[in-house]
C-alpha cells in the first residue's frame, strides 16, 4: 500500500499542472497569518509537511525565514518547486518521505501541515502523527478538511475534523489551541472546499 501511495502522488505531480489540482493557492494567507502570529525569529526551524510544490515556502523565503524544510512523499513535486524557486531552492531542505516513515532528528520551532494530516485514516497512523508532533514541535499550525468539506481528495479517502476534535487530539501531547478559523478554499477550477485551521503552542 505504501508503494502504491507514493506511485499515486508521483503520478499526480508528473501529469497535472498546479491549475489542475484542487489544493493550489497563490497566496496561502491563513497559513501565513498563523505562522507570523508566533513572531518567530528569522532563523526559526520551520517545516511544511506534505508541502509538495506549494507556494508557502516562497512566501516564507520572501519574509526572510532562513531555516526552512519541506517534506513530501513525491520527488516530482520537489522537482517542480525547485525549478520554480531557482537558486533559492538551495536555501530549503527538501525531505522526500512518507510522513509515516519520517523520523526527525531535531525539534522544529514550527510544524505546518495543510496537506498531509487529513489523509491519515487509520487510528494507528493518526496516533503516530500526533506523537511525532508532540516529540518534535514547539508550535503547530494545521489545516484539514472540515466536517463541511470533501470526503475525498485526489481520489483518496480523508478524515474530516472540526475545531473541537482537532483541539482534543493535540491536547494530549501538551499543546494548547490558540486560535481556529474556517476557510472556504476556492480551487483553481471554481469549486469550494471548507477547511478548518488551528494554531497550537506548548
N, C-alpha and C positions, 0 to 999 in steps of 0.2 A: 504493500500500500504506500509506503514511504517513497519508493522509487516512482510509482505512478503519480504521486502528488508532485514530485519535482518535475517529472515529464510534463504534467499538466501546465505548470506555471512557466516552464521554459517555452512551451508551445505558444502560450498566451503572449508572452513578451516577444517572441520571434515573429509572430504572424499578425499581431494587432497594433495599430498605432495608438498613441495616447488619446486620440479623439474617438477611438473605438472601444475604450474600456470605461466602465462606469465611475471608477474612483478618481479620475483625473481632476485636479484642482490647480488652477493657475496661481491662486493665492490661498494657501491653507490658513485662513485668517484665525479661526478659533484655536487651532494648534499654536500658531504664533503668539496669540494673545495670552494663552495659558502659560506657554513657555516663558514669555517675557515677564509674566506676573511674579515669577520666582526671583527676579532680579539677580540672576546668577552672574558670576564673573565670566569674562570672555574666554577664560581657559577652562571653564567647567566641562566635565566629561558628559557629553550628551549622546545617547544612542536612539536611533529611529528603527523600530522593529517592523519588519515587513515593508521597508521603505521603497523597495523596487526602484523605479525611476521617478519617484515623487519629487516635486519641486521644493519640498520643505528644506532640504539640505542647501539648495541655492539661496533661499531666503535667510537661513541661519548663517551662512557664509557672508551674505550681504550685511548682516547685523554685527559681524565681527567675531562670531564664535569660531574658535580655532582648534577645538578638540572634539571633532565630530566622528561618529561611527554610524554606519547604516548596515543593517542585517536584512538579508532576503534569501530565500531558497533558490532564486533564479539568477544565474550568472548572466543571462541575456539582458535582464533588467539593468544590471550594473553596466554592461557594455553601452547601453543607451544613455544611461546617466553620465557616464564618463565622457562619452562623445559630446554630450551637451555642455558639460562643465569645462571641457578642455583642460588647460593647465591647472585649473582649480581642483580638478579631481584628485590630484596628489595630496591635497590638504585633508582628505577624508579617508578614514579606514573603512574598507569595504569587506564585509564578512558574509561569505556565501555559506549559509547554513539553514537547515530546518530549525525552527525555534525549539522543537522538541529535542534537538541534539546539542543545542547551544550550552556551552559550559564556560562562561566568562571567568577571567582571572582577576578582574578588577570590580570595583563598585562604581556605578555611574551616578553623577550628581543629578541627572535627569534621564528618565526612561520614557520614551514616547512611543505610542502604538495606536495607529488609526486603521491598521490593515490586517494584522495577523490574529489578534486575540479572538475575535468572533468566529474564526474558522475552527477553533478548537471546540469539539463537541463531546468528546469522551471525558467523563469526570476525572480520570487519572491524568489526562493531558492538561486540563484546566487547573487542577491542584498543583501539578508540577510547575506550570507557568507562574502561578501565584507564589509558590515558594522561591522560584528563581528571582522574581521581582523583589520579594522580601529580603533575599540574601544579597542582592547586587544593585539595589537602587535606593537613593535617599529621597527622591521625589519622583512622582509618576503623573503622566498625562496620558489618558487612554480614551479612545473614541471607538464605539462599537455600533452596530446596527441596533436600533432601539426596538421595543416591542411593537412599535408602529411602523417598523421598517421592513425590508425584504426578508424572506425566509431562506433565500439562496443568493449566492454571489458567484459569478463565473461558473455557474452550473454546480457549485458545491454547497452542501448544507452548512448552515451557520447557527450560532447560538445568539439569541436576542437578549438584551439586558435593558433594565431601566435604572434610574438613579439609585434606588434603594438596593437593588441586587448587586450593582457594581460596588457601592459603598460597603456593603456587608462582606463581599468577597475579599476585599483587600484589607479590611479592618482587622482580620485575624492575623495579618502579617505586620501589624503595628502601624498601618497607615491611617491617617485622618483625612476625610474628604474635605477639601477646602471649598470647592465650587463645582457645580454641574450645570450643563447647558444642553439644550436640544438644537439641532441644526437640520434643516431641510436641504440636503445636498442636491444641487442640480447637476445631473450628469451631462456630459458633452452632447448626448443625443436627446435632451429635453425632458427626461423623466426626473422624478424627485424621490430621494431616499432619506428617511429620517434616521439620524444618528443621535446618540447620547454621548456627551463628552463629560469627563470628570477629571479634576486635578486633586492630587493627594500629596501629603508630606508626612514624614515620620516625626 
